[in-house]
Amino acid sequence: MELEKEETYGIVIIGGGICGLATALALHRKGIASLVLEKSETLRADGAAIGIHVNGWRVLEQLGVAAELRETANVITAHHDMWLQGNKSTRAPIRNELRCLKRKDLMETLAKNIPAEAIRFGCHIVDIHEDPGTHGAVLTSADGSTIRVKVLIGCDGTSSVVAKYLGLSAPKAIPRTVLRGFTRYPHGHPFEPEFLRLRGEDFFLGRLPITDDVVHFFVTTPPSTGAVTDDVNAVKDLMLEKLMKTCPAEVADMVRDSEAGSLNVVTRVMYRPPWQVAFSAFQKGAVTVAGDAMHAMGPFIGQGGSAGLEDAVVLARALSRADSGGGTGRRGLEPRDDEKMTTAAIGVYVTERRPRVTMLSLECFVMGTLLRAKSLVTKLACVSMLVLLGSKSLRHTNYDCGRL
Ligand SMILES: Cc1cc2nc3c(=O)[nH]c(=O)nc-3n(C[C@H](O)[C@H](O)[C@H](O)COP(=O)(O)OP(=O)(O)OC[C@H]3O[C@@H](n4cnc5c(N)ncnc54)[C@H](O)[C@@H]3O)c2cc1C
């Protein structure tokens, strides 16, 4: 009978999504090795594209990949809001950098800058428990093998096993169907470099040009309008039926002509309420969470991905300071001092990130509540709150998490 394998590592990141890869790259840039464990067999880039505002670009610069990624996406210079009922339309400039990246481009660029052996695909962690001797964590993967780790970072998204180990509540879900994808225009698309936000009676559509010939779109409907399946073709047909009734032809054509392979459906939007983000224990010794595992916030202000990128820089910076003082075990300190320094570094990370991600989660929560509100009082309360938060001027994007 084959013996079950057991390995030991310094820093392990569970989850090879945007946040996990960015964290591994940030650590790598600081000369610190880590191992990413990803349950998929290949890089996952579900969701077609992602809007990255100036705060995210600042992080990509620190990671040394901004120049390359800028080549893949044009700048978006304005919000164009349209209300089909009332036939109203407004435009507002976006003063700071916003580009819509193909998720595949972002993930591949992050991954190719990390040593190949630092990402292990097909490794699904199913259980975590504390090692009573070392106070590190012991991970069990689906094939029964175990990995002992000194520092564990959960970048494993909304169903995080690490969040569960830390005792965090499961994120909440808003039933909402979202169809996302690209459309390619072989002779170039006719659209301005604008983020179109089109509101119909029972749908909301967003359109962001990526390049001169590729456009990203998303369409969402409330659950009451019947879109409860996650079958891509069925959802596309249902959305098209709605769009064709009321939208300009170019909008329905864009969805009809979308690339089949790019389409993706979400039926529940997951979020951690702002009070949980403000008060939850995001650390247990040298174990912590980052990205959606820490602060899932849904798509309402388009900041979940960039907030995960910020986490990566702040966490790697804190760990590298501990490392230069001996904390991640490379400088030959006594194990107990080593453990203390690493634990303190993670404490610094959690303390620095908490106010930032609480405010983002709050803004997202209020925006999500406004979009679903029926009562005038709730709508007024949400609008007032968003004014205070500087939502219209995109104050949340003008944030700099600092140098790596
Ligand atoms: C409709 C929609 C639109 C959005 N638009 C934007 C936008 O425009 N801009 C923006 O910034 N954000 C946006 N977001 C949010 C953004 O997509 C997320 O915040 C971001 O992708 C989260 O990245 P992550 O790496 O934290 O988690 P994930 O992308 O969920 O990655 C987690 C990874 O962990 C792996 N994993 C999970 N469990 C395990 C396990 N037990 N063992 C091993 N591996 C595991 C998964 O396979 C996955 O690869 C949007 C979200 C939605 C739903």
The ligand as a Gaussian input file, in Angstrom:
#p B3LYP/6-31G(d) Opt

LIG

0 1
 C      -20.265000      39.859000     -12.067000
 C      -18.978000      40.303000     -11.400000
 C      -18.264000      41.380000     -11.940000
 C      -17.104000      41.847000     -11.304000
 N      -16.448000      42.909000     -11.842000
 C      -15.337000      43.378000     -11.228000
 C      -14.622000      44.487000     -11.783000
 O      -14.982000      45.046000     -12.819000
 N      -13.510000      44.935000     -11.122000
 C      -13.071000      44.325000      -9.971000
 O      -12.041000      44.757000      -9.418000
 N      -13.727000      43.263000      -9.442000
 C      -14.841000      42.777000     -10.037000
 N      -15.488000      41.695000      -9.511000
 C      -14.950000      41.043000      -8.309000
 C      -13.754000      40.155000      -8.676000
 O      -14.096000      39.300000      -9.745000
 C      -13.346000      39.326000      -7.473000
 O      -13.234000      40.164000      -6.354000
 C      -11.993000      38.645000      -7.722000
 O      -12.032000      37.844000      -8.874000
 C      -11.650000      37.781000      -6.514000
 O      -10.390000      37.203000      -6.714000
 P       -9.821000      36.161000      -5.645000
 O       -8.509000      35.726000      -6.187000
 O       -9.902000      36.734000      -4.285000
 O      -10.864000      34.949000      -5.658000
 P      -11.256000      33.948000      -6.839000
 O      -11.159000      34.604000      -8.165000
 O      -12.574000      33.334000      -6.458000
 O      -10.123000      32.837000      -6.792000
 C      -10.123000      31.843000      -5.807000
 C       -9.295000      30.676000      -6.340000
 O       -9.142000      29.714000      -5.297000
 C       -9.348000      28.423000      -5.806000
 N       -9.809000      27.612000      -4.670000
 C      -10.953000      27.783000      -3.959000
 N      -11.027000      26.898000      -2.955000
 C       -9.887000      26.137000      -3.037000
 C       -9.391000      25.033000      -2.278000
 N      -10.089000      24.551000      -1.226000
 N       -8.191000      24.479000      -2.629000
 C       -7.497000      24.972000      -3.695000
 N       -7.927000      26.008000      -4.458000
 C       -9.101000      26.587000      -4.131000
 C      -10.405000      28.608000      -6.890000
 O      -10.385000      27.562000      -7.832000
 C       -9.985000      29.954000      -7.488000
 O       -9.076000      29.800000      -8.553000
 C      -16.649000      41.210000     -10.122000
 C      -17.345000      40.127000      -9.591000
 C      -18.502000      39.680000     -10.212000
 C      -19.258000      38.508000      -9.618000

